[in-house]
């Protein structure tokens, strides 16, 4: 039991510590198997995993991410701009492998058991697969970085993802020199996490 909690608390969103070494095939198979074992609404398993190793594809994506990052940076000023400038995005190039996780809302349809009242339940299922992948990678001593500065249309075209299928996450995956003891966004002063007792409500919202 301690091992599970240790992995949960060691997990980090890695941006700057990738070594560039390859992920062994047997390790990649284990973390993808863990991701594929995630629970899903109606057992629809609406995810797919696109393994991106091509340097040219990663370079094209990195350039797009850099542009979108600059767009966001232009909305900041003062200390916020300085803090944001310290947060790297180079994992796209530094990790030799990226895994793009997608969502197919038609999988298991037309009637998906458990999704009739909550349309996003399938998307939540994909996020569970991502978390499984992330924890398994951490247990294997790998780092994972979730890149979020991109437009879905760009990534769909870059990877030839069919219309109707959403790219949910571009994950940089690979060996790292170390995992930071403090998450990057906290370490760079972007935001501090709030205490658990501020997130727990009793019976009704706002009742502590």
C-alpha positions, 0 to 999 in steps of 0.5 A, spaced: 500 500 500 505 504 501 508 503 494 502 506 491 501 512 495 509 513 494 508 513 486 502 518 487 506 523 491 512 522 487 508 523 480 510 530 477 509 534 470 516 534 467 518 539 463 526 540 464 529 533 466 528 528 460 535 525 458 533 523 451 534 516 452 529 511 449 524 508 453 525 500 453 520 496 449 518 492 455 517 498 459 513 501 454 508 495 453 507 495 461 505 502 461 500 502 455 497 496 458 496 499 465 493 505 461 488 500 457 486 497 463 483 503 466 475 503 467 471 506 462 463 508 461 460 502 458 466 499 457 467 503 451 474 504 452 474 510 447 482 511 447 487 510 442 495 511 443 499 515 438 506 513 439 510 519 436 518 518 435 519 522 429 524 528 430 520 532 424 513 531 427 516 533 434 519 539 431 513 541 428 509 540 434 514 544 438 514 550 433 506 550 434 506 550 442 512 555 442 507 560 438 501 558 442 505 559 448 507 566 446 500 568 445 498 566 452 505 570 454 502 576 451 496 576 456 501 577 462 505 582 465 509 584 471 511 578 476 506 573 472 510 574 466 516 573 469 514 567 473 511 564 466 518 565 462 521 560 467 517 554 465 519 550 460 516 547 454 522 543 451 520 536 453 517 535 446 524 535 443 528 532 449 524 526 450 525 521 445 517 519 445 511 522 446 504 519 446 498 522 444 492 520 447 485 521 443 478 520 445 473 517 440 466 518 442 463 513 437 466 507 440 461 503 444 455 506 441 450 508 439 448 507 446 453 507 451 451 504 458 452 510 463 453 516 458 446 518 457 445 523 462 453 525 462 455 526 455 462 527 458 463 521 461 467 518 455 472 524 456 473 522 463 474 515 461 480 517 457 483 521 463 483 515 467 487 512 462 492 518 462 492 517 469 494 510 469 499 511 464 502 516 468 502 513 475 505 506 471 510 511 468 512 514 475 513 507 478 517 505 472 522 511 473 520 515 467 517 522 467 511 524 463 509 531 461 503 533 459 503 539 453 497 543 453 499 549 449 496 547 442 490 547 438 486 541 437 485 542 429 493 543 428 494 536 432 489 532 428 492 534 422 499 533 424 498 526 426 492 524 421 487 523 426 480 522 423 474 527 424 470 526 430 476 523 434 479 528 439 486 529 441 486 529 449 493 529 451 500 530 448 504 526 453 512 527 453 515 520 456 522 518 457 527 517 462 529 523 467 535 525 471 530 526 477 523 527 479 523 534 482 521 534 490 516 540 489 512 541 482 514 546 477 508 551 478 509 551 485 517 551 485 516 557 480 511 561 484 506 560 479 501 557 484 500 554 491 496 548 492 490 549 497 489 545 503 485 539 503 480 541 508 478 547 503 476 542 498 472 537 502 464 539 504 459 535 508 453 534 505 452 540 502 457 545 498 460 550 503 459 546 509 465 544 512 
